[in-house]
Amino acid sequence: MHDVTIIGAGIIGTFIARELSKYQLNVLLLDKENDVSKGATRANSAIVHGGYDAKPGTLMAKFNALGNPMFDKVCKELGVLFERIGSLVLAFDNEDMKTINELFQQGIENRIPGMDILLGSEIRRMEPNISRKVIGGLYSKTAGIIGPWELAIALTENAVDNGVKLSLNTEVRDIECIGNKHRLITNKGMIDTKYVINCAGVYADKINDMVSNDIFSITPRRGEYYVLDKGTGGDFINKVLFQCPTKLGKGVLLTPTVHGNMLIGPNAEDLEDKTATETTYEGLEFVKKVSNKSSDNIPYSKNIRTFAGLRAQPSTGDFIIGEAKDAKGFINVAGIKSPGLSSSPAIAKYIVELLDHIFDGLKMKEDFNPIRKKPIIFMELNDDEKKELIKKDSSYGRIICRCEMITEGEIVEAIRRNPGATTVDGIKRRVRPGAGRCQGGFCGPRVVEILARELDEEPEKILKDMKGSNILIENTKNNNLAYEEV
Ligand SMILES: Cc1cc2nc3c(=O)[nH]c(=O)nc-3n(C[C@H](O)[C@H](O)[C@H](O)COP(=O)(O)OP(=O)(O)OC[C@H]3O[C@@H](n4cnc5c(N)ncnc54)[C@H](O)[C@@H]3O)c2cc1C
């Protein structure tokens, strides 16, 4: 029997798993998908927010303020890119300046350091490409950017190295409470556990319904984005650029990514379908129109991709965190909308404190290793290091992805890690072939070949991403496998 089972391997579940791996506990992390980080964690703005935006007194305000300063240490331990580039909320008129002042006051109440109200001329010195119409704004020095799925993967690797068990492709379909334990009914059979932590993202309401009568609902709120080519983020703009928030959230922003791209979005659209991650013409046109207010000449011709993510909008309006009143041992970490990523390290610490209390004192492991071996990034090596590596392993001498300059050695390493990549997008999330200008047009078939070889699978079994996303479908008359557009 497991002591603790975590349902959902997004940023919240993986952070909690890594935090719990410091203690003498038998922990299971499970997810219905074939990889970690396939919910909201892989499709968001990737910003560690300063923390002025959430209403004082909410859990969102509390955990954002506590979480933001924790990122430097954990990213260093796990070898994950994180840059405190700062953010600006732009004001275009006096009404906006009123909002800027309110946000500043809110930030003071939330105890956020490093904020300043700036004039338009001061902002233009920082960001020469913003609109001439900007008259001032709020600067938040502590805001940062990160690769959210890279962090979730790294947290999982470190948790697994420290003894957490990971079970992918495992969907929780029901939960029975039997005395002091819970029995999870999954597609792979039954799992007995003392404690359950519900981190199921947009499905957290469904999981809660399985055990508790204390009902809440989660509405998927879609946000759509453009991704511009490398060289735009950190060049065209340097900081995260917000407009004043609206009723539906923080509004359309421009931000560099840690890999030098630029993200533009999101809109906000409430839906019923919890799987509706497709982009729409209307949504993207809206993003383009609103973003053009922040800058007159956004280089949209450099757009290489669009995507959409679903925020888990809770009926309560705030994060839902804690043991269900009517279900002992069942802990919700639900409704984790934005700033969920920014709050994730602090939420994980809080859950451990909660379990420490419940278990009457958790015992630390003596051999917990906080350091994850950072994957090799070939292009970051100097010439001597490159030569040395190729001498040891010639696969590092073969470039597979020309846009991002990724070698076969890096792809093979991503497959051999735990959890290793098993799909084309799993490779992309770990080492980035397919994330560049050609979007996998050149490297995609070669990544399929490498996956098939390493996993000892037929190439037609290799998936692009989710179940059913096979790329090769059948033999053509020349006996070559045909590629399907997915
Ligand atoms: C458009 C958008 C922009 C955002 N921007 C930011 C931002 O810039 N900064 C910020 O701080 N936050 C941001 N957020 C919020 C942030 O992305 C989320 O708070 C965070 O990713 C939530 O993580 P999670 O682990 O709770 O959920 P998820 O990442 O959705 O993970 C839930 C997991 O549960 C699994 N699951 C569900 N049901 C079951 C089941 N029955 N059995 C097994 N597994 C199951 C899913 O497969 C999934 O992997 C944004 C969100 C969106 C959508």
The ligand as an SDF file (V2000), in Angstrom:
LIG
                    3D

 53 58  0  0  0  0  0  0  0  0999 V2000
   -3.3780   30.0020  -20.9510 C   0  0  0  0  0  0  0  0  0  0  0  0
   -2.7190   29.8560  -19.6190 C   0  0  0  0  0  0  0  0  0  0  0  0
   -1.7460   30.7730  -19.1950 C   0  0  0  0  0  0  0  0  0  0  0  0
   -1.1530   30.6500  -17.9400 C   0  0  0  0  0  0  0  0  0  0  0  0
   -0.0830   31.4350  -17.6210 N   0  0  0  0  0  0  0  0  0  0  0  0
    0.5170   31.2970  -16.4190 C   0  0  0  0  0  0  0  0  0  0  0  0
    1.6700   32.0420  -16.0900 C   0  0  0  0  0  0  0  0  0  0  0  0
    2.2350   32.7520  -16.9140 O   0  0  0  0  0  0  0  0  0  0  0  0
    2.1490   31.9410  -14.8290 N   0  0  0  0  0  0  0  0  0  0  0  0
    1.5680   31.1560  -13.8890 C   0  0  0  0  0  0  0  0  0  0  0  0
    2.0130   31.1650  -12.7460 O   0  0  0  0  0  0  0  0  0  0  0  0
    0.5430   30.3430  -14.2070 N   0  0  0  0  0  0  0  0  0  0  0  0
    0.0190   30.3850  -15.4400 C   0  0  0  0  0  0  0  0  0  0  0  0
   -1.0170   29.5810  -15.7900 N   0  0  0  0  0  0  0  0  0  0  0  0
   -1.4940   28.6110  -14.8190 C   0  0  0  0  0  0  0  0  0  0  0  0
   -0.6140   27.3740  -14.7740 C   0  0  0  0  0  0  0  0  0  0  0  0
   -0.3080   26.9250  -16.0700 O   0  0  0  0  0  0  0  0  0  0  0  0
   -1.3670   26.3070  -14.0110 C   0  0  0  0  0  0  0  0  0  0  0  0
   -1.7220   26.8390  -12.7620 O   0  0  0  0  0  0  0  0  0  0  0  0
   -0.5820   25.0400  -13.7830 C   0  0  0  0  0  0  0  0  0  0  0  0
    0.0100   24.5780  -14.9630 O   0  0  0  0  0  0  0  0  0  0  0  0
   -1.5250   24.0070  -13.2110 C   0  0  0  0  0  0  0  0  0  0  0  0
   -0.8200   22.8370  -12.9930 O   0  0  0  0  0  0  0  0  0  0  0  0
   -1.5710   21.5370  -12.4960 P   0  0  0  0  0  0  0  0  0  0  0  0
   -0.5260   20.5590  -12.1860 O   0  0  0  0  0  0  0  0  0  0  0  0
   -2.5540   21.9070  -11.4300 O   0  0  0  0  0  0  0  0  0  0  0  0
   -2.4910   21.0910  -13.7290 O   0  0  0  0  0  0  0  0  0  0  0  0
   -2.1320   20.3500  -15.1020 P   0  0  0  0  0  0  0  0  0  0  0  0
   -0.8330   20.7800  -15.6370 O   0  0  0  0  0  0  0  0  0  0  0  0
   -3.3150   20.5260  -15.9790 O   0  0  0  0  0  0  0  0  0  0  0  0
   -1.9780   18.8340  -14.6870 O   0  0  0  0  0  0  0  0  0  0  0  0
   -3.0770   18.0230  -14.3330 C   0  0  0  0  0  0  0  0  0  0  0  0
   -2.7290   16.6000  -14.6860 C   0  0  0  0  0  0  0  0  0  0  0  0
   -3.7390   15.7330  -14.1690 O   0  0  0  0  0  0  0  0  0  0  0  0
   -3.8810   14.6530  -15.0650 C   0  0  0  0  0  0  0  0  0  0  0  0
   -5.1860   14.0190  -14.8330 N   0  0  0  0  0  0  0  0  0  0  0  0
   -6.4030   14.5840  -14.9640 C   0  0  0  0  0  0  0  0  0  0  0  0
   -7.3650   13.7020  -14.6790 N   0  0  0  0  0  0  0  0  0  0  0  0
   -6.7620   12.5380  -14.3540 C   0  0  0  0  0  0  0  0  0  0  0  0
   -7.2330   11.2450  -13.9730 C   0  0  0  0  0  0  0  0  0  0  0  0
   -8.5290   10.9580  -13.8770 N   0  0  0  0  0  0  0  0  0  0  0  0
   -6.3100   10.2760  -13.7250 N   0  0  0  0  0  0  0  0  0  0  0  0
   -4.9860   10.5360  -13.8330 C   0  0  0  0  0  0  0  0  0  0  0  0
   -4.4840   11.7450  -14.2000 N   0  0  0  0  0  0  0  0  0  0  0  0
   -5.3650   12.7340  -14.4470 C   0  0  0  0  0  0  0  0  0  0  0  0
   -3.7620   15.3230  -16.4220 C   0  0  0  0  0  0  0  0  0  0  0  0
   -3.4290   14.4010  -17.4460 O   0  0  0  0  0  0  0  0  0  0  0  0
   -2.6830   16.3500  -16.1890 C   0  0  0  0  0  0  0  0  0  0  0  0
   -1.3990   15.8810  -16.5390 O   0  0  0  0  0  0  0  0  0  0  0  0
   -1.5890   29.6360  -17.0620 C   0  0  0  0  0  0  0  0  0  0  0  0
   -2.5360   28.7040  -17.4970 C   0  0  0  0  0  0  0  0  0  0  0  0
   -3.0470   28.7740  -18.7730 C   0  0  0  0  0  0  0  0  0  0  0  0
   -3.9400   27.6960  -19.2710 C   0  0  0  0  0  0  0  0  0  0  0  0
  1  2  1  0
  2  3  1  0
  2 52  2  0
  3  4  2  0
  4  5  1  0
  4 50  1  0
  5  6  2  0
  6  7  1  0
  6 13  1  0
  7  8  2  0
  7  9  1  0
  9 10  1  0
 10 11  2  0
 10 12  1  0
 12 13  2  0
 13 14  1  0
 14 15  1  0
 14 50  1  0
 15 16  1  0
 16 17  1  0
 16 18  1  0
 18 19  1  0
 18 20  1  0
 20 21  1  0
 20 22  1  0
 22 23  1  0
 23 24  1  0
 24 25  2  0
 24 26  1  0
 24 27  1  0
 27 28  1  0
 28 29  2  0
 28 30  1  0
 28 31  1  0
 31 32  1  0
 32 33  1  0
 33 34  1  0
 33 48  1  0
 34 35  1  0
 35 36  1  0
 35 46  1  0
 36 37  1  0
 36 45  1  0
 37 38  2  0
 38 39  1  0
 39 40  1  0
 39 45  2  0
 40 41  1  0
 40 42  2  0
 42 43  1  0
 43 44  2  0
 44 45  1  0
 46 47  1  0
 46 48  1  0
 48 49  1  0
 50 51  2  0
 51 52  1  0
 52 53  1  0
M  END
$$$$
